[in-house]
Amino acid sequence: MSTPKDIFETRIANKTANADLQKKINAVFRFDLSGPQGGTWIVDFKPGTAGVRQAPEQAQCTVGLTDTDFLAMLDGQMDPTRAFMSGKIKVTGEMMLAMKLGQLFQ
């Protein structure tokens, strides 16, 4: 089974390298995951700095959730909108950017 670290470093890192997605999203996200496999990851879609890095940097949109909820969401077992409405996902910063996150989870 994949860990959040594996997913950030492979699947999500590959998406940040996509020039079309960089143009569409053009933002920096921070994921704060709690739990034993948690941590803080920056997901950068800005041309020139794009990529994934594990760092406590500032971002335009910060998403907080547990490591298990993150994995469930990426596996399609948890609907991100429903999870946000129920408080399982906390979003701070530019809320409109959170809407673009769906492209990460496809």
WOZIUR-V397709 format. One record per residue. N is the residue number from 1. PHI is phi as a letter, one per 40 degrees, with the letter a starting at -180 (none if undefined). Layout:
n phi
N PHI
N PHI
//
This chain:
n phi
1 none
2 c
3 b
4 d
5 d
6 d
7 c
8 c
9 c
10 b
11 d
12 c
13 d
14 c
15 c
16 c
17 c
18 c
19 c
20 c
21 c
22 d
23 c
24 c
25 c
26 f
27 a
28 b
29 b
30 b
31 b
32 b
33 b
34 c
35 h
36 c
37 b
38 c
39 i
40 b
41 b
42 b
43 b
44 b
45 b
46 c
47 d
48 g
49 b
50 d
51 i
52 b
53 a
54 c
55 a
56 c
57 c
58 c
59 a
60 c
61 a
62 b
63 b
64 b
65 a
66 c
67 c
68 c
69 c
70 c
71 c
72 c
73 c
74 c
75 c
76 g
77 c
78 b
79 c
80 d
81 c
82 c
83 c
84 c
85 c
86 c
87 g
88 c
89 b
90 b
91 b
92 b
93 g
94 c
95 c
96 c
97 c
98 d
99 c
100 c
101 c
102 d
103 c
104 c
105 c
106 c
//
